[in-house]
Amino acid sequence: MMPFTLERPASLPAALRADAEFIAGGTDMVQLMQEHIRTPGRLIDLSDVLPRGILVDTDRARIDAGTSMEAAATYTPLSEAAPAVTMALIESASPQVRNLATMGGNLLQRTRCGYFRDVAVAACNKRRPGSGCAAIGGENRNFAVLGTSEQCIATHASDLAVALVALRAELDLDGPQGARHIALSDLHRSAADRPEIETTLRAGEVITAIEIPLDAASANSVYVKVRDRAAFEWALLSAAVGLRIEGGKITQARIAMGGVGTRPWLLDRVESALLGCAPTRAAVAEAVALATEGARGWGHNDFKITQMPVLLTRAIELAAAQAGERA
């Protein structure tokens, strides 16, 4: 790890500088610094100034960005109002890591691409723009099939982000240019160009809160994750699904997938195809076939394209069963 100066500001406004590198829980940043992926000369510690807390109201949940993942995962009103979020948090990491990691930081974690995290690999456009992508033509079983380009095929790592994107979460941001509010689906960029720029955050800007609209679809939501081992492993594929079913027909659908895209992948066409349908096997099969539109395999990860509809079908069945139990 390279030498650096650690600053602990007295307030959040004092921390927000355009030239700043930030740390909060540090579960990703410390690894990146140890691996010499990021070498900030000055690091600003937000752990004492980021807001913490959870508020679940009748139609909206608000989770402050400094809240630990464990605090959110074990907050019963949130698990009742948006179970997919709780399920994604539990699937994300061990309790030890969740006690350190913050909700805002999890959304901003860098890719787990082994080529990106190995400085001995010269070809990585995320780390060295213009150097190429070693994963293309290399070992790419865990890599993305959606949102990729010849520049980069690295998969976005956050389980939490997939559940939140599906449920149409929004973010409160603050920075040197002032506060603003965006949809979480607008936070992460694809890899079409400039893969080294992963988010739409402005210089010196931080996430201050996550807001989740609460409705029948959020209450009847699930998160399903497929991985190589039961713990300490990133998703090969994952799916977050929330449904409202009235009169035997799907009247609201919220669907996203992870482990398959360079960002959390919202499947709005699948959602639209399900509306007005009974959740029968035939109707679901027709809808989930749309999930792979635009998908491209890169060799070792071709299996993801065939498995996406399988996993998505399972998640829809689980959410439909949950909606039926609540009816």
Buried (B, 14 or more C-beta within 10 A) or exposed (E): EEEBEEEEBEEBEEBBBEEBBBBBBBBBBBBBBEEEBBEBEEBBBBBEBBBBEBEBEEEBBBBBBBBBBBBBBBBEEBBEBBBBBBBBBBBBBEEEBBBBBBBBBBBBBBBBBBBBBBEEBEBBBBBBEEEBBBBBEBEBBBBBBBBBBEBBBBBBBBBBBBBBBBBBBBBBBBBBEEEEEBEBBEBBBBBEEEBBEBBEBEEBBBBBBBBBBBBBBBBBBBBBBBBEEEEEBBBBBBBBBBBBBEEEBBBBBBBBBBBBBBBBBBBEEBBEBBEEBBBEEEBBEBBBBBBBEEBBBBEBBBEBBEBBBEBBBBBBBBBBEBBEEEE
